[in-house]
């Protein structure tokens, strides 16, 4: 199954866990395929920095992990 997540799902997985994190784990296990775009990653990066005040290192970690398990 191929799924497109919006920025809010990625934020929830990174900051809250729960169901959104479960979906990330399914992608990590290759049960589902996450489809994303550079525009979504750019928005995510900006929101994590400005709204949630994550450090550059934390933001890079989240973006890198998403890139590893997603098709862009």
N, CA, C and O of each residue as an XYZ file, in Angstrom:
288
protein
N       0.837     -1.165      0.000
C       0.000      0.000      0.000
C       0.889      1.238      0.000
O       1.875      1.313      0.733
N       0.531      2.186     -0.818
C       1.269      3.459     -0.909
C       0.428      4.549     -0.254
O      -0.766      4.677     -0.525
N       1.072      5.337      0.617
C       0.361      6.368      1.371
C       1.130      7.681      1.280
O       2.357      7.707      1.368
N       0.385      8.768      1.101
C       0.968     10.106      1.139
C       0.594     10.735      2.478
O      -0.585     10.890      2.797
N       1.612     11.092      3.254
C       1.384     11.771      4.531
C       1.527     13.264      4.327
O       2.390     13.717      3.575
N       0.678     14.027      4.998
C       0.901     15.459      4.990
C       1.855     15.803      6.138
O       2.233     14.934      6.924
N       2.226     17.042      6.220
C       3.189     17.499      7.216
C       2.723     17.182      8.631
O       3.536     16.825      9.484
N       1.430     17.307      8.886
C       0.913     17.072     10.232
C       1.149     15.647     10.721
O       1.407     15.443     11.907
N       1.069     14.668      9.841
C       1.313     13.277     10.241
C       2.779     13.092     10.608
O       3.092     12.436     11.602
N       3.674     13.660      9.821
C       5.093     13.566     10.148
C       5.407     14.265     11.472
O       6.202     13.760     12.265
N       4.791     15.413     11.713
C       5.004     16.134     12.972
C       4.494     15.298     14.148
O       5.173     15.178     15.168
N       3.316     14.729     14.008
C       2.763     13.898     15.076
C       3.660     12.705     15.367
O       3.880     12.368     16.530
N       4.179     12.066     14.333
C       5.063     10.916     14.530
C       6.349     11.326     15.236
O       6.842     10.604     16.103
N       6.887     12.473     14.870
C       8.154     12.925     15.442
C       8.004     13.409     16.878
O       8.901     13.209     17.697
N       6.886     14.038     17.188
C       6.751     14.691     18.489
C       5.826     13.988     19.472
O       5.991     14.124     20.684
N       4.849     13.235     18.959
C       3.849     12.662     19.854
C       3.836     11.144     19.882
O       3.377     10.550     20.857
N       4.332     10.505     18.827
C       4.259      9.048     18.778
C       2.854      8.605     18.415
O       2.226      9.195     17.536
N       2.355      7.581     19.076
C       0.996      7.099     18.854
C       0.799      6.486     17.478
O       1.700      5.865     16.915
N      -0.409      6.680     16.951
C      -0.781      6.075     15.678
C       0.127      6.518     14.534
O       0.495      5.705     13.686
N       0.488      7.791     14.504
C       1.366      8.288     13.447
C       2.715      7.571     13.491
O       3.270      7.221     12.449
N       3.236      7.355     14.685
C       4.500      6.626     14.823
C       4.336      5.175     14.384
O       5.254      4.601     13.797
N       3.188      4.581     14.658
C       2.915      3.210     14.210
C       2.966      3.121     12.686
O       3.469      2.143     12.134
N       2.451      4.133     12.015
C       2.500      4.155     10.548
C       3.940      4.254     10.047
O       4.304      3.607      9.065
N       4.750      5.056     10.717
C       6.170      5.172     10.350
C       6.857      3.812     10.514
O       7.661      3.412      9.671
N       6.539      3.114     11.588
C       7.121      1.789     11.822
C       6.718      0.796     10.727
O       7.527     -0.033     10.311
N       5.470      0.881     10.262
C       5.043      0.019      9.154
C       5.849      0.313      7.897
O       6.205     -0.606      7.159
N       6.135      1.574      7.650
C       6.967      1.933      6.499
C       8.392      1.432      6.697
O       9.023      0.954      5.755
N       8.889      1.539      7.905
C      10.234      1.066      8.217
C      10.363     -0.438      7.977
O      11.420     -0.921      7.570
N       9.284     -1.172      8.232
C       9.249     -2.622      8.018
C       8.841     -2.990      6.589
O       8.725     -4.168      6.250
N       8.623     -1.958      5.751
C       8.241     -2.113      4.351
C       6.878     -2.782      4.165
O       6.636     -3.443      3.155
N       5.999     -2.605      5.139
C       4.623     -3.074      5.017
C       3.823     -2.093      4.172
O       2.952     -2.489      3.397
N       4.130     -0.804      4.332
C       3.530      0.240      3.514
C       4.657      1.068      2.898
O       5.802      1.011      3.346
N       4.318      1.827      1.879
C       5.275      2.732      1.246
C       4.775      4.155      1.430
O       3.651      4.489      1.054
N       5.629      4.990      2.015
C       5.285      6.398      2.169
C       5.765      7.144      0.928
O       6.918      7.026      0.514
N       4.856      7.906      0.353
C       5.182      8.753     -0.785
C       5.200     10.186     -0.266
O       4.258     10.609      0.404
N       6.248     10.933     -0.561
C       6.319     12.323     -0.133
C       6.936     13.163     -1.240
O       7.279     12.646     -2.303
N       7.072     14.431     -0.994
C       7.665     15.333     -1.981
C       8.644     16.262     -1.276
O       8.638     16.382     -0.051
N       9.472     16.907     -2.062
C      10.408     17.876     -1.493
C       9.647     19.033     -0.852
O      10.088     19.584      0.157
N       8.506     19.404     -1.432
C       7.698     20.485     -0.859
C       7.195     20.126      0.541
O       7.206     20.972      1.436
N       6.757     18.890      0.736
C       6.310     18.455      2.059
C       7.488     18.448      3.031
O       7.347     18.893      4.170
N       8.641     17.954      2.599
C       9.819     17.939      3.471
C      10.270     19.343      3.827
O      10.690     19.595      4.957
N      10.188     20.257      2.875
C      10.554     21.653      3.148
C       9.612     22.269      4.175
O      10.054     22.961      5.093
N       8.320     22.018      4.020
C       7.342     22.543      4.973
C       7.575     21.940      6.358
O       7.536     22.650      7.363
N       7.815     20.648      6.406
C       8.086     19.974      7.672
C       9.304     20.573      8.359
O       9.280     20.850      9.558
N      10.347     20.765      7.603
C      11.581     21.340      8.140
C      11.309     22.720      8.740
O      11.763     23.022      9.844
N      10.582     23.537      8.024
C      10.280     24.896      8.486
C       9.422     24.873      9.752
O       9.685     25.633     10.684
N       8.403     24.014      9.800
C       7.519     23.933     10.968
C       8.266     23.415     12.198
O       8.075     23.926     13.301
N       9.112     22.407     12.011
C       9.856     21.868     13.147
C      10.794     22.914     13.746
O      11.006     22.952     14.958
N      11.350     23.756     12.886
C      12.255     24.812     13.368
C      11.499     25.954     14.035
O      11.818     26.347     15.157
N      10.498     26.485     13.341
C       9.878     27.726     13.807
C       8.759     27.512     14.827
O       8.688     28.227     15.827
N       7.905     26.554     14.587
C       6.771     26.348     15.477
C       7.123     25.493     16.690
O       6.619     25.730     17.788
N       7.994     24.491     16.492
C       8.309     23.551     17.569
C       9.717     23.735     18.130
O      10.109     23.038     19.066
N      10.465     24.657     17.569
C      11.780     25.068     18.077
C      12.779     23.915     18.236
O      13.540     23.874     19.202
N      12.769     22.978     17.275
C      13.762     21.922     17.276
C      15.077     22.482     16.751
O      15.093     23.418     15.951
N      16.166     21.905     17.206
C      17.487     22.338     16.748
C      17.716     21.862     15.318
O      17.003     20.994     14.814
N      18.718     22.443     14.679
C      19.065     22.026     13.307
C      19.397     20.532     13.276
O      19.027     19.827     12.337
N      20.090     20.059     14.300
C      20.479     18.645     14.368
C      19.244     17.749     14.494
O      19.173     16.705     13.846
N      18.280     18.143     15.313
C      17.052     17.372     15.472
C      16.235     17.359     14.187
O      15.707     16.321     13.789
N      16.136     18.507     13.545
C      15.390     18.601     12.289
C      16.051     17.732     11.224
O      15.366     16.999     10.511
N      17.352     17.805     11.113
C      18.080     16.998     10.128
C      17.858     15.508     10.374
O      17.704     14.737      9.427
N      17.842     15.104     11.643
C      17.615     13.701     11.982
C      16.241     13.249     11.486
O      16.123     12.195     10.860
N      15.210     14.038     11.762
C      13.849     13.682     11.349
C      13.761     13.607      9.823
O      13.229     12.638      9.281
N      14.272     14.610      9.139
C      14.206     14.641      7.672
C      14.976     13.467      7.074
O      14.495     12.826      6.139
N      16.150     13.182      7.597
C      16.951     12.059      7.094
C      16.221     10.734      7.268
O      16.227      9.901      6.362
N      15.596     10.533      8.413
C      14.857      9.286      8.653
C      13.676      9.151      7.695
O      13.401      8.065      7.186
N      12.984     10.255      7.454
C      11.861     10.211      6.521
C      12.362      9.885      5.118
O      11.742      9.093      4.409
N      13.454     10.475      4.720
C      14.029     10.179      3.404
C      14.403      8.711      3.260
O      14.269      8.135      2.181
N      14.873      8.107      4.346
C      15.281      6.693      4.316
C      14.110      5.743      4.066
O      14.276      4.699      3.436
N      12.930      6.108      4.561
C      11.803      5.174      4.476
C      10.739      5.596      3.473
O       9.689      4.962      3.380
N      10.999      6.652      2.728
C      10.000      7.199      1.800
C      10.472      7.180      0.358
O      11.665      7.079      0.068
N       9.516      7.277     -0.521
C       9.778      7.507     -1.935
C       9.459      8.963     -2.197
O       8.348      9.428     -1.944
N      10.456      9.680     -2.710
C      10.270     11.115     -2.949
C      10.024     11.351     -4.431
O       9.841     12.493     -4.852
